[in-house]
Amino acid sequence: MKPTSSEDITRKIGILIRRYARLRALHTKELAKNYDLSVSQLLCLQCLHGNGKMSMTDIADNIMVNVSTVTGIVDRLERKGFIERLREAGDRRIITIALTEKGRSLAANSPPAVHHKIVQAVKMLTEAEREEIFQALDCVSRLIDFGNVDQRSSMSPPRARKIRNNVDELQKYPGN
């Protein structure tokens, strides 16, 4: 039985998503082999390179992970000598994260993360095309997260702004 047009499009969407997952997996292997880094560690280095010293909360917001995840990333990068924790002189409870010279050198010469390539491609689309893709991917994401159509209500304006701000931040990273 020949698949219907709708089934064919659904299959093609699945193939595109798997292609992205494979690209990300290959990129992850390349980073591990050539730089002894994970994608998250590279993103953290590039974030610090583009923004200067930052708090762990700010790093988490910029690379879109939990603060607890950043703690592990920072621990590993610090052991490798790429970053350092700095205590603020006025209030020693405040800790910021900064690149070491070794970290600056690696961040400046590292390959762009896969999502940087996506950002570059998306920049070439019209505003209407970007909005259409955003709405469709947001809907698919919510269906995956919540598992039913009843949760498809529009994203709250603050959440939408935060996502758009994160995309804007990604565009500041080297390689964009």
Salt bridges, closest charged atoms under 4 A:
ASP8 OD1 - ARG11 NH2 2.81
ASP8 OD2 - LYS12 NZ 3.36
ASP36 OD2 - LYS80 NZ 3.78
ASP61 OD1 - LYS162 NZ 3.74
ASP75 OD1 - ARG85 NH2 2.59
GLU78 OE1 - ARG85 NH1 2.37
GLU88 OE2 - LYS53 NZ 3.52
ASP91 OD2 - ARG93 NH2 2.81
GLU101 OE1 - ARG104 NH2 3.19
GLU127 OE1 - ARG130 NH2 2.72
GLU131 OE1 - ARG164 NH2 3.06
ASP138 OD2 - ARG142 NH2 2.50
GLU169 OE2 - LYS172 NZ 2.83
